């Protein structure tokens, strides 16, 4: 009988430790996670292209930037304005929280524009 009580108490303590570990790591993970936006700047979308390489659309105030990200540098590929994006893509205002510009549409617009310029 004494061994059954001991076994049950060890099981309860183990479950309690696992639960508290889960809660602790979940709360710590929120603090160290990737922050996608701030008050004035926000990464709207990111497309990985390979190991340590990606392209992204970033909003800073009312400007949008298409940037290239590599392990050693970040390059501005194109600078956009909010009006330019809304007029050409006919999307809702991002300030309304209804939605953000579609990354593929923005990328296609500027790759098509560069093809026409060549």
Secondary structure per residue as TSV (DSSP state, phi and psi in degrees):
chain	resnum	aa	ss	phi	psi
A	1	X	-	360.0	-40.0
A	2	X	H	-65.9	-35.5
A	3	X	H	-70.9	-32.2
A	4	X	H	-67.0	-43.7
A	5	X	H	-63.0	-41.2
A	6	X	H	-63.8	-42.8
A	7	X	H	-64.2	-43.9
A	8	X	H	-65.4	-41.2
A	9	X	H	-66.3	-37.9
A	10	X	H	-66.0	-39.8
A	11	X	H	-63.7	-43.3
A	12	X	H	-65.0	-43.0
A	13	X	H	-63.8	-40.7
A	14	X	H	-62.9	-44.7
A	15	X	H	-64.2	-40.7
A	16	X	H	-63.6	-42.2
A	17	X	H	-64.5	-42.8
A	18	X	H	-63.2	-41.3
A	19	X	H	-65.4	-46.0
A	20	X	H	-64.8	-35.5
A	21	X	H	-64.3	-41.9
A	22	X	H	-61.0	-48.5
A	23	X	H	-62.5	-43.0
A	24	X	H	-64.5	-47.4
A	25	X	H	-68.0	-32.1
A	26	X	H	-66.7	-42.5
A	27	X	H	-71.3	-36.3
A	28	X	H	-69.3	-39.3
A	29	X	H	-61.7	-33.1
A	30	X	H	-65.9	-35.6
A	31	X	H	-73.8	-31.4
A	32	X	H	-103.3	3.6
A	33	X	S	-71.5	170.6
A	34	X	-	-69.3	118.1
A	35	X	-	-86.5	119.3
A	36	X	-	-91.0	-7.0
A	37	X	B	-163.3	157.9
A	38	X	-	-128.7	-159.4
A	39	X	S	-74.3	-37.5
A	40	X	S	-118.3	-16.2
A	41	X	E	-128.8	147.3
A	42	X	E	-155.0	135.4
A	43	X	E	-87.2	116.0
A	44	X	E	-83.3	-39.8
A	45	X	E	-157.5	154.0
A	46	X	E	-142.9	134.7
A	47	X	E	-124.3	110.3
A	48	X	E	-68.9	137.3
A	49	X	E	-111.2	-14.9
A	50	X	E	173.4	-170.7
A	51	X	T	-68.2	121.6
A	52	X	T	63.5	25.0
A	53	X	E	-137.2	137.5
A	54	X	E	-160.7	164.7
A	55	X	E	-122.6	150.7
A	56	X	E	-147.9	157.4
A	57	X	E	-110.4	124.8
A	58	X	E	-122.2	137.2
A	59	X	E	-106.8	127.8
A	60	X	E	-128.0	105.6
A	61	X	T	66.3	-121.3
A	62	X	T	-103.4	11.0
A	63	X	E	-108.0	147.3
A	64	X	E	-117.2	141.5
A	65	X	E	-127.8	133.4
A	66	X	E	-95.7	116.2
A	67	X	E	-120.9	150.5
A	68	X	E	-104.4	132.2
A	69	X	E	-117.7	124.6
A	70	X	-	-125.2	173.0
A	71	X	S	-65.1	-26.1
A	72	X	S	-112.4	-7.7
A	73	X	-	-159.7	163.7
A	74	X	E	-125.3	129.8
A	75	X	E	-122.3	132.8
A	76	X	E	-79.5	117.5
A	77	X	E	-88.0	-36.7
A	78	X	E	-157.0	146.6
A	79	X	E	-110.9	129.9
A	80	X	E	-121.3	158.5
A	81	X	E	-112.3	161.4
A	82	X	H	-61.2	-40.8
A	83	X	H	-65.7	-39.8
A	84	X	H	-61.0	-44.2
A	85	X	H	-67.4	-45.6
A	86	X	H	-66.8	-39.9
A	87	X	H	-68.6	-40.5
A	88	X	H	-82.4	-32.3
A	89	X	H	-104.9	-11.5
A	90	X	-	55.6	54.3
A	91	X	-	-109.5	161.8
A	92	X	-	-69.9	157.8
A	93	X	-	-65.7	125.1
A	94	X	G	-63.0	-23.6
A	95	X	G	-69.5	-19.8
A	96	X	G	-79.2	-6.2
A	97	X	T	65.5	13.7
A	98	X	S	-79.7	-29.4
A	99	X	-	172.4	166.5
A	100	X	-	-117.9	163.0
A	101	X	-	-60.6	144.3
A	102	X	-	-74.8	122.6
A	103	X	H	-59.1	-42.5
A	104	X	H	-64.8	-38.9
A	105	X	H	-65.3	-42.7
A	106	X	H	-63.9	-46.0
A	107	X	H	-62.0	-43.6
A	108	X	H	-64.6	-40.7
A	109	X	H	-59.6	-44.6
A	110	X	H	-80.7	-26.8
A	111	X	H	-73.8	-36.8
A	112	X	H	-65.5	-40.6
A	113	X	H	-62.9	-40.9
A	114	X	H	-69.7	-32.1
A	115	X	H	-66.8	-38.7
A	116	X	H	-69.4	-32.9
A	117	X	H	-70.8	-27.5
A	118	X	-	-75.2	360.0
